[in-house]
Amino acid sequence: MARSAFWHWRHARPFWGGLFVFLGGLEIFLTVKAPLPVVVHVGMQGFIGYLLPILLGLLGVLLIFNPAQKLFYSLVAAVLALASWLTSNLGGFVIGLLLALVGSALAFAWSPTKYNPASGVREEMPEETSEPEEISQPAEAPGPPGVQPETSQSRPRHRRPSPGLLSGE
């Protein structure tokens, strides 16, 4: 089954995290502008009350369209969401605060290699022919980043196949 172009675009970036951060910023902004008599004014209600939700919305858009900087954007979004508790009507009556925090956590945890197109796609076998063809196995992917491949020098001494040249053995 072929996937749509939007599916590939959406999975190449922290889409849901950015969308939740944007919606959290939008909800906080709307509660700051709400003409409700019930609005709770906590902390500084001035320029900063409007600035934080605007920045959260901008960070949500940046998470979607610039996924290379997702760690920085998601951490700043989490800090701004927590700061909105004091500056923007208890973080948009807690709903916007939670949306932005969940979105920043999703963006922080997103991994670009999860949906690698080459890993899940299998080529179909050609029709049966008279000569059997040798099926090539894909090359093994290296281990996780930061893990040293196992060499004779990285193994414990009792597992080395032969004495090391520089060890004096």
N, C-alpha and C positions, 0 to 999 in steps of 0.2 A: 504494500500500500504506500503510495507516494504521499509525502507530507507537503503541505502548502508552503509557499514562500514566507507567509506571515509566521507560521509555526517555527521555521528555521530562524527567522529574524528574532522572534520572541525568546527562543531558547539560547540565543547567542549573547544574552544580556540579562541582568537581574530585573526582569520586567515586573514581576509581581511585587518585589520589594520597592522598586521605584514608584509603582502605582499606589501602593499603600502609604508611602511617605508623602506623595503628592496629595492624596485624599485626606490624610491627617492634617497637613498644612492648610488645605482648603477648609476643612471643618473648623479648625481653630480660628482661621481668619473670619469665617462667617459668624462664629459666636462672639468674636470681639466686636463686630459690627451689628450684632443683634440689638434691636430696640426693645428688649424685654425688660420689664421692671424687676425681674428675678435675677438678672445678671449679677454675679458675684464679682466684686472688684477686689482683687488680691494683688498687692504689690504695685509696681510701677505701671500705671495705665497711661501710657503716652506713646511715643514713637516706637519704643521697644515692643509694645503689645501688637503693633502692626508689622514690625520688622521680622520677628521670629516666624510667624506663619508664612510670610512671603518667602523667606529664605528656605523654609521647609519645602514649599512647593517647588522652588527652583532646584533644590537638591534632589527632589523626586524626579524632575525632568532630566537632570544631569545623570542620575543613575540609569535612566533608560537609554539616553542617547550617547553617553560617554562611559561605557562599562569598564574602561581601563583603570579608572580611578575609584572603583567601587568601595575600597576599604576606607579611604579618606572621607568620601561622601557619606557613607553609612555611619561612620563614627561621629561626624559632625551632626548628622541628622538625629542621632540618639541623644547627643548633648543638648541640642536645641529643643527636642521634644521634652526632655526633662526640665529645661529652663522655662518652657511654656506653662508649666504648673504654676509658677509664680507670676508670670507676666500676662497671661492671656486666659483669664476666667477658668482657672484650674485646668489648664490644658485643653480648652474646648469642652468643658464639662467631662473630662477624662476620656471621652470617646476619641478625640483627635490625638491626644497623648498616646493612647494605646495603639491606634492605627499607625502613627509615625514610629513608635518603638518596634512594633511587629514588622513593619516594612524595613526599618533599618537592620533588624536582625536577619530578615530574609536576604537582604542585599549583601550583608556581611558574610553570610554562609553560602552564598551562591558560588558555584564552581563552573568555569567555562568548559571543562573537559567532560562533564557528565554526559552530555548528548553529542559525543563526537560522531559525525556522520559515518566515518569509516569503521567504527567499532560495531555498529549494529546492522550494517547493510551486508547481506550476503549476495554474491553474484549467482545467477541461476546457471545451472550446469547446461552445457550444450547438448543437443540431441545425441543419442547413442551413435557412436561411430564404430567402425571395425577395429580400430586401434585404440587400446586404452591409453588415455593421457595421464601423465603424472600430475597429481594435484599438488600444487605448492602450498605449503603452510605459511601463514603470515608470520613475519618476524616477531619475536617476542618483544613486547614493550618493556622499556627499562622500568625498574622498580620505582617506588614513590620518590619524589624529589628529596634530596638530602640524604638518601640512603646509599652508602658506598657499595659498589658491586663486590661480590665475594671474590677475592683474589688470594693467592697463596700467602701474601703478606698480611692480609686482613683477618685470616683465620687464627684461632688460638694455636699456640705452639704444638700442642699434641695432635692437631689435625693437619699440620703442614705435610705435604707429600715428600719434601726433601729439605735438608737443612738450608737455611738462608745463606746467601753469599756474604752478607755483611754482618751477620750475627756472630761470627767466630765459632760456630759449632763444628 
